[in-house]
Amino acid sequence: MKPSLSTMSMPSLHSLRRWPLLATLLLLSACYQPGRFVWVDDYREPQVQQQDDSYVIRKGDILNVNVWNQRELTSRLRVRDDGRISLPLLNDVDAAGSTPAALARAMEQKLKDLVANPVVTVIVDEAQPVKISVLGEVRNPGKKLLDSGSGPLQALSEAGGFTDYARDDAIYVLRREPGYPTPVRIRFTYEALTRNEGSAPTFRLKTGDVLVVE
């Protein structure tokens, strides 16, 4: 006895319906690639940030500017929202984004036509807290305020540590840098952060960074 048309068509129809789904899954698996990243030991900050190893001045910081033997020019100033400071004889000096040493040298250049042999010292009296976001597999994600000089370990602590599903070898800092259309992804492992070697323990977070735990 030959099978009926209805008994032949049902399995075939079911199989045909599965093919688009299987094809889609195969296509996605073939196209998927992990996101690009750079290991922290291979990461290099832009040259503008490598003038020295000092703190980088930010908006809202309070600076002590001392001009040697020029008491009237010595001032304690807050960096304005436009990133500048002003003091007698000098108006609208760009401060945010410079190190204290670089700012002092720039002010000496501006003062050399006004003061004989100017010697300027800039000290950060009060640094603004670092403002970042922590996302992913942490117990308390969200925006965090950290002390200046904090690194990923301090951020993880503020976020309550890892969840049970976290990968301690997939910790990323997303950082926007001038000239790059997308953030740079800097990868860390928890083991590297807790060791006293390599770049991970000395890495410092900046305002605007996003820390993600996968």
N, C-alpha and C positions, 0 to 999 in steps of 0.2 A: 504494500500500500504506500503510495507517494505522500509525503507530507503536504499539508495544505499550504496555500500561499500565506495565510495569516500566521502559521507557526514558523514559517521561514522569515517573514519580514520583521517580527518583533525583535529577535536578537540582533539582526543587522541594524535596525533603526537605533537600538540602544547603543551599539558600538559606534555608530556614526555620530551620535550625540556626544560621546566621550572624546572624540578626536580633537575638536576645537580646544577643549580644556587642556588635554595633554600637550597639544602643540603650543599653547600659550605658556604652560609651565616650563616646557623645554626651552622656549625662547627666552623666558626671563632668567632661567638658570644659566644659559649660555652668555647672556649679556651682563649679568651681575658682576661687579668688581668692587672690592672694598674701597672705601673712600681714601683718597690720597692723604698722606700725613708725613711729617718729618719727626724722627726720634729726637728727643730733647738734646742728646749729646751731639747731634748734627745741626741743631738749630743755631743760626747766627742772626743777631738783631741787626737792623739796618745800620749802615755806617754812621749815620747821624747820631745814633744812640751810643756809639762806641768811643766817644771822645775821651771819656775816663769812666771810672767805676762808681761815680757818685750818684746820688739820688737825682732823679729828673723832676724838675719843678713843675707843679700843677696849679691850675686855677684854684684860688682860695687859700693857698699856702701863705704863711706869714714869714717874711724874710727879714733878717737883720743885715742891712747894707752899711758897711763901714768904709769910709774913705779916709785913709791915713792922713792925720794932721789937718783934717777938714771937718771939724765938729759939726758945722752947719749943714753939711751934706750927709752926715750919718743919720740913718733913718730906720725905723721898724715899719715895714710895709706889708700890706696884704695884696697878693696877686689878684687883679680884678678879673671879672668875668670875660673880658676881652683878651686875657692872657698877658696883660702889660702892667708895669708899675711906673710911677712918676716920683721924682724927688727934685729938690731945688737944682736948677740949671739943666736938668734932664727931664723931658716929658715923653711919655708913651714909649718906654723901653720894653721890647718883647722879652718876657721872662719865662712863660709857660713853655715847656718842651726843651729848655736848656738845663744843663747841670749848673750847680752853683759856681763852679770854677769857670765854665764857659761864659756865664752871665757876667761874672766879675771882669773877665778879659774884655768882653764887649763894652762894658761901661768904662773901662779904662781908655779904650779907643775913643769913645765919645767925649771923654773929659779932657783928653790931652791938649786940646786947643783952649781949654778954659782954666785948667789947673796944672801947675808945674809938676811933672813926674807923678801922676796920680797912681795910687796903689789902692785897689778895691778888694775887699773881702766880703763874700756873701755866705751867710749861714741860714739854713732853714730852721727857724725857731719852732714853728708848729706846722706839721705836715697834715694834709687832709687825708682821711681814711680812703683806702682803696675800695672802689665800688665794682663788684663783679656779680655774675649770676652763676649758680650751680644747678645743673640739670642732670637727668638720668637716674641711675640706680643708687640714689642716696635717700636717706630717711627724711630729710627736711630740705627739699629743693627750694630754690627761690633766690632772690637778691640778697647779697651779703655785704656788710661793711667790715673790712679787715684793717688791721693796723698796717701802716706803711712798712714795706719790707716783707710782707707775708708771702708764703708760697702755697703750692697746692695742698700740702698737709694741713695747714691752718684752715684752708677753705673746706676741706673734707670734714674737719672737726666741727666747724660751724654748721655744716650741713647734716650733722648727726651720724656720719660714717656711712658705710656701705649697707645696702639691702642684701637679703639672702641671694639675690639673683645677679649681683654685681660681678663684673670681671675685673679683678684687681690688676690685670695686665693691659687694660684698655681704658686708660684715663687720658683725656684729651683737654688741652687748652686751646680754644679758638680765639685768635688774636687778629684784629684788623691792622694792617700796616700800609703806609703810604705807597701808592703805586701798584697795589694788588687789588684786583676787583673782588676777590672773595677772601674770607679769613684764612690765615695760615692755621693748619691743624698740627699741634705739637703733642706728641704722644709720650706718655709716662707709664711706668709700672710702679705699683706700690712698693715692691721690693727695692727698686732703684731710689725711690723717694726716701726710704728709711735707711739706706746705706750712706756711709760717709765718704762717698766717692762719686765721680762723674758730675754732670751738670744738673741733674735732677734736684738734689738737696739745696742747691744755691739759686735755683730758678725763682724769680720774683714776679708776682702777679702785678698787673697794671689795671687801672680803672678802664672798664669796658671789656675786659676779658670774660670769656664764658668757659667754665669748667664743666665737662660732660663725662659721666661715668657710664660706660655701656654695660 
